[in-house]
Amino acid sequence: MTLADTAQAEAVVADVAERGVHLFGEVLDPAACAALLADLKAGRDWGAGLFLDEAAFDADPQYRGVNPRPGRNLLEGYEARLKLVEANPAIVAGLTALLGEGYVLMDRKVVCGVPASVIPDWLKARIAGNPVNNLGAFVKPQYRDVTYFYGIDFHQDLIDFKGREADFVTLYIYLAPVTRADAPLFLLEGSHRLGASVFPHDLARDGETWRYRSDGREAATTQRVLTGGTGYAAMWHACTLHGTQPDEADHERISLRYLLARGPAAEAGMDRVNATLLGPLALADTRVDLDAEGAARIKANTVNQA
């Protein structure tokens, strides 16, 4: 590793330690991203045809097991094409600096921000005010190889991993330009410092700053809206708060989301980052917003105030 490479690796680790996020920017080949997006979109419905009708949903409501999984994931069969992300020198160097050699791919999937124009009226009425509008329960089974959102409140990606230490990052890729109207990610820089906390989170806005409280601790965090062009990439810590507002555009926002974990290396930048956190690295229970069946039981959404 050259001195320049070492300096860049240290900059990535310092960035995540300080802000909870590292922004790669538009590092991916835009033509390759556009071609991949076109192929992912081809031959399937991304509009109103995604959804069950109300009677079909009510006949057999299913809130669990409706996200992509092995054997039902749109990215299966695209492994060679995904080298544009997974072999990108800047991304590989950043992940290696933070997670160590031999870092582990936990998950990769397509995430779709669904525009209001294609959501049925009956469904809009049901989900209004929900903190997490994951639409998988309402999507026809053949389309559940993608995760569909219509806004999601500020949360940690640790939310899906009860009892697991925050030893992983999220890598997010925009396959097309994302403006303020395209359901961009809203991220609270510095929020990771309080460690793992139960969703929904204790937040109050003051301009572009958010006061965040957890387990008797408090932090002032800075809101950053992640907009960017085709091939934009960012990664953040598992305890960094982030969310999206509903898609205000007239088209879907299709992105790639990776989860990648610390590898077997003796040392990794993540160890230094986590040593600075003030709160726990894991939780026995990560959320209190769902009932026993997995349906929302709380009506509250902080990110919509952003």
Beta strands, then each sheet from edge to edge (+ up, - down):
strand 1: 21-26
strand 2: 104-113
strand 3: 132-134
strand 4: 147-155
strand 5: 168-174
strand 6: 185-189
strand 7: 202-206
strand 8: 209-214
strand 9: 217-226
strand 10: 232-237
strand 11: 242-244
strand 12: 253-261
sheet 1: 1+ 10- 5+ 12- 2+ 4+ 3-
sheet 2: 1+ 10- 5+ 12- 2+ 4+ 11- 6+ 9- 8+ 7-
end
